[in-house]
Amino acid sequence: MFEKLKAKILFDKLLSRPDISKAYKMVDETDSWYQTIKTVHESLAQIKQYPSQTWQVASTDNLLLQGIYYPAQTPSNTTVLCIHGYTSHAEREWAFPGLFYKSLGYNVLIPYQRAHGPSQGKFISFGAMEADDMAHWIDKINAETPNGNIIIHGLSMGGCIALLLAARNLQNVACIIADAPSIGVCEIFKNVSNAMFKSNQEKIANYCNSRFQKVFGVAPQDYNIFTTVSQSKYPILLAAGSNEHLEELFEALKKLNPQPTQTVILDGCNHGNGMYKQTEVFQGAIKNFVNCHLHNDK
């Protein structure tokens, strides 16, 4: 009883436009995330000192999306497309990794996903529509550097989006990095339904899937990272903290990918903080990986 109503409430709770000001909000010094959040804010202040441009693209469903582009200090034809996570603040999330990529001499593009910050949209789609959005951003990069390299790097939901792009023919994309990737929207509905409700969880999740198809015009089950990775056209680096226990998932994806695949498990790290707690290990793995797969010098 009331499963449809519960599904609507769950759908709206999970996918409606979030208040991104809460993402990476400063915490008390006693909080275990204090040093990470402090680094986030210090890095944001630092990267904002560099010249930047506001870029915009139109989505397939006519939303105006906005991003921040940081050109390399010395002209470069390698650009990193930074795909942020669920309900996140794009610039806060990518300031510290963005500084790392700038130190390598690369251009950095940090888009706000649909329904986040200055980008238009009422609902998040956990990658179904965002993958198309990222393809438009890739076209925008190619217009700026038509004979360049593009590194796709996504975190959390952004990691899922990056993997959903793996089967596409994308001009000048050299490789994909998926940090702590989520699996997809069907899995989200299933897991949250199981956590929130005591009965009829499967029926509620199915109603969520049906509402998703009505809102977005696409079936959520069609957006599956196992399918796209099995048809991948790009080398992939999979990364996660050891506390996330994603080793089994990564091994499955590695077996599916017809392209070279590397994995890095960051000791003692939780979801999304590997870049901060195991900085040298993670950044070293990234440097080695991209150096193997860039089509030409930066």
C-alpha positions, 0 to 999 in steps of 0.5 A, spaced: 500 500 500 502 507 498 508 504 494 507 509 488 507 515 493 513 512 497 516 511 490 515 518 488 517 521 495 524 517 494 525 519 487 524 526 488 528 526 495 534 523 491 534 526 484 531 533 485 536 539 485 540 539 491 543 545 495 550 544 493 553 549 498 552 544 503 558 540 499 565 540 502 562 545 507 567 547 513 567 542 519 570 543 526 577 541 527 575 535 531 571 532 525 575 526 522 574 530 515 577 536 517 584 536 514 581 534 507 575 539 507 581 544 509 585 542 503 579 543 499 578 550 501 585 552 501 585 549 494 579 553 491 582 559 493 589 557 490 586 555 483 581 561 483 588 565 482 589 562 476 586 565 469 579 562 468 573 562 463 566 561 464 564 556 458 557 554 457 554 548 452 546 546 451 544 539 453 540 535 448 534 537 452 535 544 451 538 545 458 544 551 459 550 548 462 556 551 465 563 550 467 569 553 469 575 552 464 582 553 466 587 553 461 594 551 462 599 556 463 603 554 457 599 552 451 597 545 452 593 540 447 591 536 453 585 537 457 582 534 463 574 533 463 573 533 471 566 530 472 563 531 479 559 527 484 552 526 486 550 533 489 557 536 489 560 543 488 564 542 482 569 547 484 570 545 491 571 538 489 576 539 483 580 544 486 585 540 489 585 535 483 585 541 478 591 544 481 595 537 480 593 537 473 595 544 472 602 542 475 602 537 469 601 542 464 594 540 462 588 544 461 582 543 466 575 543 465 570 543 471 563 543 469 557 543 473 552 537 472 545 538 470 541 541 476 547 543 480 549 550 481 549 554 475 547 549 470 540 548 469 535 542 470 530 540 475 533 533 476 539 529 476 539 522 472 545 519 475 549 518 469 543 517 464 543 524 461 549 526 464 553 522 459 550 526 453 552 532 457 559 530 458 559 528 450 557 536 449 563 538 453 568 534 449 565 537 443 567 544 446 574 541 448 575 539 441 573 546 438 578 549 443 584 544 442 582 540 435 588 535 435 589 534 443 588 529 448 582 529 453 583 525 459 576 523 463 576 523 470 570 522 474 569 521 482 563 517 485 557 519 480 562 522 476 566 515 476 559 512 473 558 517 468 565 516 466 564 509 465 558 510 461 562 514 456 567 508 455 563 505 449 562 511 445 566 514 439 569 520 442 574 524 439 581 525 442 579 522 448 585 518 450 583 515 457 578 514 463 579 515 470 574 512 475 575 514 482 570 510 487 565 509 481 557 508 483 554 503 479 548 506 476 541 509 478 537 502 478 542 500 484 541 506 487 533 506 487 534 498 490 539 500 495 535 506 498 529 502 498 532 497 502 535 501 507 528 506 508 522 501 507 521 495 511 516 492 506 515 492 498 522 495 497 522 491 490 516 494 488 518 501 490 524 501 486 521 498 480 516 504 481 522 509 481 525 506 475 518 507 471 518 514 474 525 515 471 523 513 464 517 518 464 521 524 467 527 523 462 524 518 456 530 513 457 530 506 461 534 507 467 536 499 466 539 501 459 545 505 463 549 500 465 557 500 467 558 493 466 555 493 458 559 500 457 566 497 460 565 491 456 565 495 449 570 500 452 574 504 447 579 506 452 584 504 457 581 505 464 584 506 471 579 504 477 581 507 483 578 507 490 579 507 498 580 500 501 575 502 506 570 502 500 571 494 498 570 495 491 576 490 489 571 485 487 567 490 482 574 492 479 576 485 478 569 484 474 570 490 470 577 489 469 575 482 466 570 485 461 574 491 458 577 489 452 582 495 453 588 496 458 585 496 465 589 498 471 586 498 478 589 502 485 586 501 492 588 507 496 590 504 503 586 507 509 581 511 505 574 512 504 569 514 499 572 520 495 578 522 500 584 518 496 586 524 493 587 527 499 590 521 504 594 518 499 596 523 495 603 521 492 600 514 491 594 516 487 597 522 483 603 517 482 598 512 479 595 517 475 601 520 472 604 513 470 597 511 467 596 517 463 603 518 460 602 511 457 596 513 453 596 520 451 596 520 444 602 525 443 606 530 448 602 535 452 
